[in-house]
Amino acid sequence: MSLRKKLLLTLAVPGVLLLAVGLAAIFSLNHLAQTADTILADNYRSIREARRMQEALLGLGGALPEQERATQSEELAEAFENALRACENNITEPEEPKLLQALRSEWNASRSNLSSAHISILSEKVSRLITLNEEAMYGHRQHTRDVARVLTFVLVIVVGLTVVALIGFSLLAARRISWPISEAANNLNRILASSRARDDIGASNAGEIERLQAEVRNLLGRVSRHEAEQESKLSALRQRLTAVMEEMRDGIVLVDSDLVFQACNRIGNRILGFEGTEARDQTLRQVLEREELRPAFEGFLQTRPAGSQDLAEVKIAADDGERVYRPHVTPITGDGSEPDGYLIVFWDATEHFELEESRRRFIAMLSHQLKTPLTSLTLSVNLMAERFSGENEEADELLTVARDDCRSFGELINELIQAAKDTSSGMRLHFHRVDLPRLLRVSLKPLVGQAKEKGVEFVDRLGESRFFATVDPVKFPWVVTNIVGNALRYTPESGTVTVELEQTAERATLVISDTGCGIAEEDVKKLFLPYVTLGTDEPTGRHGLGLTIAKEIVEAHNGELSVESRPGEGTRFIITFTTEEHSQT
């Protein structure tokens, strides 16, 4: 509650209390006055009517002329009757009913023959009625005075108690109101007392509010000095940060939540096509005007992801030739759930890109150079095998070994070519939503023929219904055919190779199992390592790159590739992946 409301509430309580006491006193005195007036008025009315009866009796008992006696007697009798009836209707004292009843009986009995004795009796009774009401009036007046004295005494006591209560309440209220102010001033004084920056207040005997004002002024001065120091430090930090950013070879760009540029270093300005400080107050959407930046930022502007994201490579022309940058966007989050801005770092990948291109060209050239003599060698070995088959058992065995070695060498060259395409850290996948069972059946069709020729049963459990998933339609089937090809290679005649697909709304599981020789437990752990062979007693054709590439492709689909195997019991490869939309990787 605010101090103003506390003060108003504190002043309202004694005001209401005084008002209640005053209203009670006024009501009591007014009620007493009204009661006394009513009683006195009733007694006075009875006395007035009794005196009229006395006047009528005096007239009836006096000597009236003979000619006027009859008329005057009737008028006086009527006046007496009316006065008596008025007294009967205005009874105020307990003794009045009995006295009026006796007066009524005497009057009714003597009215028709009114004598001096009757008039004397009636006069006596009327006098007694007057005396009764006069005594009652004096008694009521004395009682009223006594009650007024009592009420005055009670009112004085109540007012005194009220004053005492108000004094106590005022002291308590003053303490309750002034104590927090004094306590706040003391706390501020203790907090600031050890600081050299503290000002000398010099108001030890001042009021609480004055002390608090002085302490608050001192605190505000200290805060102001602290803000000035922090601003100076922050300015120096900004200058050092700006110097570091300008010396970096990578582009640094900072935008707010509305994608308005807040800061760019020299490289960032050059990448975005801005010069000097022109990038400020521009929006990130304006970079779409540059053709080379549009593919990289278009997806980010549409989705605005909450987490970090790598964007597509961009190539920017520079003075020293074309340079390649890999943008990385990191949201800057504050207290809320929505990002306050984004930090965009354009990593300079030119040297890496050039090295990668050199590696690919070298492997492609090496593969091409190796394929030409291998083709001639394979053709020669096949011709010799066809020509001299069956003539010499030892020659047939040597030719068989030579044919196997040629096939193994050819697969090694194919794996080298695939490694040149897919094992780089920047593997590019192109996702499309496809009917997965249909895509896999088309890809596995050549292997189904190989299984039939080898005498291995191929079991298709991909399902008859259509199932759509978002995958790379080239690289993902290659993973499956590579694993199925290995399964056929290690499965003896009369064995079985099974491809099974299980799917839910968000994930799919592809299981490739065989009844081949299996893999030892210690070899399973290193199965996906590159250039690792599993033993000399295995069939030829394994060079350790195929499964490494397959695992990377599956992980690029936000999936997982695992294997379960025991020697002599066959092998199961399990591919689990999401079926939702993927970003370009």
N, C-alpha and C positions, 0 to 999 in steps of 0.2 A: 504494500500500500504506500502511496506517495506521502511525503511530509505534509503537503497541503491538505490531503484528505484526513490525515491523522489530527491535524490542528482543528479542522472543522468539526470532526467527530468529538474531540476533547471539549471544545466550547459548546457543543450542542447538548452534552449531558447535563451540565449545571443549569443551563437555560431551561431545559425541559423540567428539571427538578424544581426550580423556582416557580415556573409557570404552574406546575401541579399543586404546589403548596398555596400559591395565591388563589387559584381557582377553588381549592377546597375551603379556604377561609372565607372567600366571598360567598360561596354557596351556603355555608353554615350560617353566617350572619344574616344573609338574605332570607333564609328559611326561618330563622328565629324571629326576624322582624315581621315576616308575613304571618307567622303563627300568633304572635302577640297582638298584632293589629286585628286579626280575625276574632280572637277571644274578646278583646276590649270592645270591638264594634258590636258584638252580640250582646255583651252585658249592658252596654250603653243603650241599645235598642230596647232591651227589657225594662231598663229604668225609665226611659222616655215614655213607653207605653203605660207603665205603672203610674207615672205622674198624671197622665191623661185620665186614667181611671180615678185618681184622687180628685182631679178637677171636676169630673162628672159627678162624683159623690158629693162634693161641696155644693155643686149647683142643685142637686136633688135635695139636699138637706136644708137649703136656704129658704127664705120667705119669698115666694114668687107671687105676683099679682094673680088674682083669681082667673082673669081672662087669659093669662099667658101660661098658667101652670100646666095645662094639658099639653099644649104644643111643646113647651120647653122640656117637660118631663120625658116625652118620647124622644126628643133629640139627644138629651143627656144620656138616657138609657141606651140609645143606639151607639153613642160615642163610647160608653163603658163597655158595651158588648164587643165593639170592634177592637178596642184596646186589649180586652181580655183575650180575645181570639188571637191577636198578634203575639201576646206573651206566650200563649199556648203553642204557637208555631215557632217560637224562638227560645226554646229551652236550652240553657247553657250550663246550669249547675245541677248537681244530683238532687238537691232538696227542692228544686223548683216544681217538679211534677206533683208531688204530694201537696205543696202549698197551693198550686194553681187548681188542683182538683177540689180542695176544700173551698177555695174562692169561687169556683164554678158552682159547686153545690149550694153554697149560701146565696149566691146571686140568683140562680134559677128558682130557689125556694121563696125568695123575698121580692122578686122583681114585680110581681103583680100587685103586692101590697107592701110597698117599701115604707118602713117606719124609721124613726130615728135610731132605734136600737139596731136594726138591720144595717143602717148606713154606718153606724159606729163599728160594728163587727167587720163589715167590708173594708172600711178605712184602715182598721188595724191590720187586716190581712194584707192589704195593698202596701202598707208601710213596711211590713215584714218582708214583702217581695222586693221593695226598693232597697231595704237594708241588706238583704241577702246578695243582691247583684253588686251593690257598692263595695261590700266586703270582699266579694269575689274579684272585683276589678282591682282593688288594692293588693289582694293576694297574688293575682296574676302578674301585676306589675313588679312586685318584689321578686317573684319567681323568675321573671324574665331578666331582671337585673342580676340575679344570682347566676343564671345560666350564661349570661353575657360575660360575667366576670370569669366563670370557669372556661368558657371558650377563649376569652382573651389570654388567660393563663396558658391554656393548652397551645394556642397559636404562638405565644412567645416561646414556649419550650420547643415546639416544632421548628420555628424559624431559627432558634439558636442551634438546635441539632443540625438543621440544614446548612447553616453557615459553617459549623464545624466540619460537617461532611464535605462541603465544598472546598474548604481550606485543605483538608486531607487529600481530596481528589485532585486539587490543583497541584499540590506538592508531588503526588504520585505521577500525575500526567506530565508535569515539568521534567521529572526525573526520567520517565519512560521516553520522552521526546528528545531530551538533551543527551541522554546516555549514549545512544548509537552515534550521534554526531561527535561527542567527546571521544568515544572509543575509536571511531574512524580517524579522528585527528591524531590521537595518541599512537595508533598503529602506523599511520603514515610517518609520524615523527620518529618512531623506532626504526622503521625501514630505511628512512633516508638519513638517519643520524650518523651512520658510519661512512657515508659517501662524502668525499671531498667536494663533489659538485653541488652539495646541498647548500642552499641559501640560509642566512641567519634570519629566522623569523622574528625573534624578539617580541613575542606576544604571549608570555607565560601567564599573565593575569587577564588576558583578553577573554571575551566570551567564546562559547563553543563554536558558534557559526563563524566568527572571525578567525579562530584558530584553524578550523577546517578549510576555510577559504585560503588562508596563507599556506597550509600544507599542500592543498591541491595546486595552487600556483607554483609552488616549489616542484611538485611532481611533474607538472606540465612542462616546466622549464627543463627539467632533467630529461624528460621524454623527447623534447624538441632537440636538445643537444645530442641525445643518443641517435635520433633519426638522422641528424646531420652527419654524425660519424658514420652510421651505416650507409648512408647515401654516398659518402665519399669513398668508403670501401667498395661498395657495389659499382661505383663508376670506374674505379681502378680495375676491378675484376672484369668489367665489361671491356675495358680497353685491352687487357691481356687476352681475354677470350676472342676479341675481334682480331687481334694480331695473330693468334694461333689459327683461327679459322681462315684467315687470308693466306697463311703459309701452307695450308693443307692442299694436297693434290686432288682430294675428293671434294665433290660439291655438297655444301651444307645449306639446306633450305628449311625455314621455320614458318609455318602457317598457323592461323588461329582456327577456331571451330567453324568459322564461315569460309575457310580456305582462302583467306586473304593473307598475302605475304607479309611477314613481320621482319624477317632477317634473311639475308643471302650473302654468302661469301663470294669472292671473285669468280671462282669456278662455277658456283651455282648460278650466278648471273649469266655467265657465258653459255651454260647448258640451256637455260630457260630462254635465252635470246634477249635478255635485258642488259642494259649498260648502266654503270654507276648505281644510283639509288632508284632507278626507275621501277624496280621490282616492288617497292613498297606501295601499299594500297591497291596493287593489282591482285586479281584472283587466280587461283590455280586453274580454273576452267579455261583461262585464256591461253594456257600452254597447248591446248588442243588445236590452236591455230597453226602450230608447227607440225608438219606431217610426220616427222621422225619421233615426236613425243606422244602422239595420239594413241597408238596401240598400247603403250606402257601404262598410261594414266586413265584410259577410258573405263576399264573395269573397276579401278579403285574409286573413281568418282560415282559410279553407280551403286557400289555395295557399301563403301565407307566402313570397313571391318573394324571391330573393336580391338583386335590384336595386331601384332607386327605382321608385315606382309612384304615379300619380295616381288618386285614387278619385273616385267620383261626388259631385256637388254635394249639400250638405245645407243645409236651411233651418231656422234656429233662431229662435224667437221671442225678442225682446229688448224692453227698455223703449222704445227709439226705433223699434220696428216689427220686421218680419221681416228677418233678415239672411241672406245667402247665403255659404257657405264652401266652398272647394275643398280637400279634404284631400290632402296629399302625404306619402307614407311613404318614409323613407330608412333603410336598414339601417345599423347601427353595427357595423362589423367590427373584430375585434382580430387576434391572431396566427392564430387558427384559421379554418377555412372557413365555419363556422356563425356567423351574426350574434350579437353579444353583446347586442343590443337594437335598438330602432327609435325614430327621431325622427319624430313626426307633427306637421306644420305645417298648421294650418287657415288657409289664405289667405282673407282677407276680400275676396270678389269682389262685394260688394253693389253698389257704385257701377258696376263694369263690367257687372254683370248688368242694372242699371237702364238704363244707356246702351244696352246691346244690345237690351233690350226696346223702348226708345224708337226705336232705329233700325229695328227690324223693324216696329213699328207704323207708322212714317213711310213706309217703303217699301211696306208693304201698303196703306196709305191712298192713297199716290201711285199705285200700280199700279191700285187699284180706280178712282180718279178718272180715270186715263188710259184704262182699258179701256172705260168707258161711251161716251165720244165716239168711241173707235177703232172700236167695234162698229158704231155708226151710220154712221161714215165708210166703213168697209169694205163695209157693206151697200149704201150709196148708190153707191159706185164699181162694185160688182159688177152692180147693176141697170142702171147707165148703160152698162156694157160689154156686157151682154146686149141692151140695147135699141138701141144705136147701133153695134153691131159690124158692120163691113164697109161702112158708109156713107162714112166718110172715113178715109183712111190715116193722116193726121196725128193725128186724134182717137183712132184705135185705138192708136197708139203712145203717146200721152199717157195713155190709160186703162191700158195695160199697165204703164207706169212707176208710175202711181198705185196699182195693185193690188200691185205688188212692194213699194212703199214701205209700204203698209198691212201686208203680211205681215211685212216687216222690223221695223216698229214693234211688231207683236204679239209677235214673237220676243224683241225687246228687253225688253218688259214681262215676258215669261215668265222671261227671264234675271234680271231684277231681283227677281222673286218668289223664284226659286231661290237668288239671292245672299243674300236676307234670311234664308233658311232654313239655308244650308249654308256660308257663307264665314266664319262666326264662328270664333274660336280654339277654342271649346268645341264643335266639331261632334260631334253624338251619333249613333252608329251602333248598330244593333241587329242583332247577328250571329245567324244561324241556319245549320244544316247543311242544304244543299239540293242537289238534282240540278242541277248547273250547266248542262249542255246544254239540259235541258228548260226551265229558267227563262229562258235567253237566247232560245230559239226563241219562247216566248210573248211576250217583250218585243219581239222583232224582227218579229213578224208584220205589224204595220201598215206597217213600212218595206219589207217584201217587196212589198206591194201598190204602194207608191209607186215602187219600182224598176221594176216591171212596166209601170206607166203611163208612166214616163219612157223606157222602152226600154233600161234598164240591167240586165244580167244579175247576179243575186244568187246567189253560190255559198256554200252552207252546208257547212262542213267541221268542224262541232262534234263529229262522231262519233256512232255509233249506240249505243254502250255508255253505261251510267249512270256518272257521275263526280260524287262528292259533294265539296263544298267548303264551308267556313264563311265566309259573306259576309253583307253587309246585302242582303236580297232586294229592297229598293226602290232604294237609292242605287247599288249596283253595276250593275244592269241599265240605270239611267239613264246611267251613264258610257258603256256600250257603245252604246246607242241614240243618244246625242249624237254620238259619233264616227262611227257608221254614217250618221247623218243628214247630217253634214258631208261624208262621202265621196260620198253620193248627190248632194248639192248641187254638188260640184265635178267629178263624173264626167259626161262628155257621153254622148249617146245612143250605143248599141252598146258602151259601156264595161262594165267588170266591177268589182263590189265583192265581196270575199271575206272571210269570217269563219272563222278557223281556230283550233282549240283543241288544244294539246299539254299533256300532263300527266305528272307523275311522282308518286312516293309522297308528296312533301312540297311540291312547287311546281307551279304551272300557268302556262302562257303563252298568252295570247290575242292573236292577230295579226289586225288589220283593215287590209286593203290595198285600194287602188283603182287604176284606170288613168286617173285624172284629170289635171289640169293640173300637179300637183306644186307644191312650195314652194321658193323660193330659199334658199340656205344661210344667208344673213344673217337671213332671216325665221324659219328653223327655231329659232334660238337664242332668239327672243323670242316664240315661239308660245304659251307658257303664262303669259305676263305678262298681268295684268288690263287690260282696256280698251285693248288694242293691236290696231289694224287692219293688214292686210297689203298694202293698195294699193287704188287706185281702179278698177283693171280687173278686180277679183274680183267674183263674183256677190254680190248683196246678201244680208243675213241674218247677217253675222258682226259681233259687237260685243265680242268679247274676254273674256267671262266664262265661257262654257261650258267651255272646256278648262281654265281655272284651277280651276273647281270640280271638274272630273273628276280633275285631278291630285291635289288634296287628298283626294278620296275614295279614290283608289287608294293613296296613301301611308298613309291611315288603316287600310287593310287590310294594312299591312306590305308593300306592293308598290311597284312602280316603273312609271311611264308614260313611254315614250320614243317618238321619232318618227324615221323615215328617209324622206327625200324628195329628189327632184331635179326641176327644172322639165321638164315634158314627159314624165316617166316614171312619174308617180303617187306615192302616199304610202303608207307603212306605219306604223301605230300599234301599238306592242308594249306589252301590259300583262302584267307578271310579278308574281305574288303567291303567298303561302304559302297552303296549304289547311288549316292547323292551326287550333286554337281561338284566338280573339282576345279580348282584354279590351275592355271598354266604353271608348270614347274620347270 
